[in-house]
């Protein structure tokens, strides 16, 4: 396994087993960058982004302490760097199509090294509560992680609607079973396969809602016609022009 992948596995396992382990972002980023199979011009451009915009701020910061709000200002800086006019060494100066904002130096592996959170909810019939508990335990101990399938465990689900721990507003207890969790680095395709494969007592009542990192609304899947189908609209999405009004 390449050096950076060893580092990443160590970091992710440390999150669960040894929170005292502190690996600086700079050490991880340099090992990660060396392992990238870049073309010469791409390596040069991404090295500029890494050294000019990212390492001066995050070099000595422990990976686990970096948060998304801290990263956003750097994302805007690298976006402006790529927008520079011809002669200014932005991406268009090289005749390249501009990519999605915030991907300089593969966004300097921050989306790999830091948290990558998927907000997940699942609604089921009351008779299927034990099956969700089993799904939650799979997420906690055996679920694969995106881009790192050899590492296992991404989080767990919690029942939001029990009479004892009801988290909903209103004057009555909700008459439904809704579980939720913030999953870190979850392989969402593996999660969807697992949900489909569960022997639900009432499969037609299962609703899986997922909002991945950098998405702005939940997508919904239900079991219909012998498959797990997405029912929330696919268009427009967050990358479409004019999706956000501000």
C-alpha angles and dihedrals in degrees: 000000000000118000094254093050089052089051092048093049090050092050095048093047089047090058088066106027109027116021090174091070108103120189116182117236091233093059092049094044095050093050090045093049093051090055095055116108095221129164111245096257092046091050091050093049095045091047088058091051092047097047099037104039110019116028096051088063104031107026096106098028115111110246094236092057097056113102134193094248088057091053098049097077090052088050091057091048093053090045090056090047090057092048096058114127124251110297092031096086095242117140094270089055086066093049094249127139111251114250129215111301118266101032101111112141084005080303085303090283090282091130087054099042099039129052118299103194127199115190107217132186129175127190119199142161115277089248089064098056094108090052091055089049088055090048089051092052090051089052090050098048114013112021112118121239124236113264089000108065093165089067116077137202126052106179137284144261128251128202108244099183108054116125090240098050103021109165096184128101126237136076097275135056113260114256097220141072112243123170125187141182143169104234121200121217090344120176095231095191088057090049092052092048090050093050090051093048096052113108094237117191089215106024094168090064096053115111121180117195121189133180110181127202111291092017120116104204139033122264116212130214129188133179109254133151094005095305142077105258130191112234103174112095115273093204135091100027136176095273095055120106111261095013091124116052096206 
